[in-house]
Amino acid sequence: MFEFENVRIIAAKELRDSLRNRWFLIFTVAFAGLALALSAIGQSSGTQLRFSGYGRTAASLINLVLLFIPLIGLTLGATNLAGDRENGTLAYLLAQPVNHAEVILGKYLGMAASLFATITLGFGLAGVALALQGNSGDVGGYVATIVLAYLLALAMLSLGFFMAAFVKKTASALGGSLFVWLLLVFIGDLGIMGTAVVTQMPIEAVFFIAMLNPLQLFKVSSILTIQASLEVLGPVGVYATEQFGAALLPLATIGLLLWIIIPLIGALLLFTRQEKFVWS
């Protein structure tokens, strides 16, 4: 029988462990510091800083999110589960009166809360700095970008859990998560563009392939929420605008939700049969 109290206890433990993790704290401080730095523009008049508006700051933070959040989410999700399996903590936990679904959901929610704290701190510091400077324009787009960053973090965490369901060693999980991060961040953009040029792939095919990447879904959604033009993405952006119009934002958001749900369900299914499906 599924017990929400067991999920809450496991989630609270995971949150505490994440907040004590040295590398997680380094990522958090780095993200917050860079977010604050991107919101500030140096002026020639003295040492004062002039902070740009919310929309411009959100646009600057999109690339920061695309770089940091997938890396944190993938590594945190993959190494946590694999690490607990390797050091015996997972076996001890499963020996208690809890089921596999409670363990997975509890761990997932605890680590999700820590990721939310990182994102909130980064965007929050930048937002407070803007508010203190009297900027109030396009707050809605800024908040929407934060929500989309939450969704991207959950998607990457789900993917990390799915990867961890296959491996039993922390080193394998870490290596796999870094490979997937490189694949999504670098090969996702450059590889698709290079393939399109070499094979003369139709623009609609390039668009649909790009939309299979959760990072591209976040990028498109974020650009639309700050009311910017997708022309910044080149011919693919123009094609997307012409073909889907106002429906593009809901479709991209649904795509992010699917990246959260499907890998997490897959991780749960594999985790319940881990004795058969765990690889070295």
SULSULWO-V142411 format. One record per run of one state. SS is the DSSP state (A for helix, B for strand, O for the rest). FROM is the first residue (numbers start at 0). TO is the last residue. If there is no record, write none. Layout:
ss: [SS;SS]
from: [FROM;FROM]
to: [TO;TO]
This chain:
ss: [O;A;O;A;O;B;O;B;O;A;O;A;O;A;O;A;O;B;O;A;O;A;O;A;O;A;O;A;O;A;O;A;O;B;O]
from: [0;3;20;21;38;39;42;48;51;53;87;88;94;99;132;138;164;166;167;169;199;202;210;213;225;229;233;234;244;246;271;273;277;278;279]
to: [2;19;20;37;38;41;47;50;52;86;87;93;98;131;137;163;165;166;168;198;201;209;212;224;228;232;233;243;245;270;272;276;277;278;279]
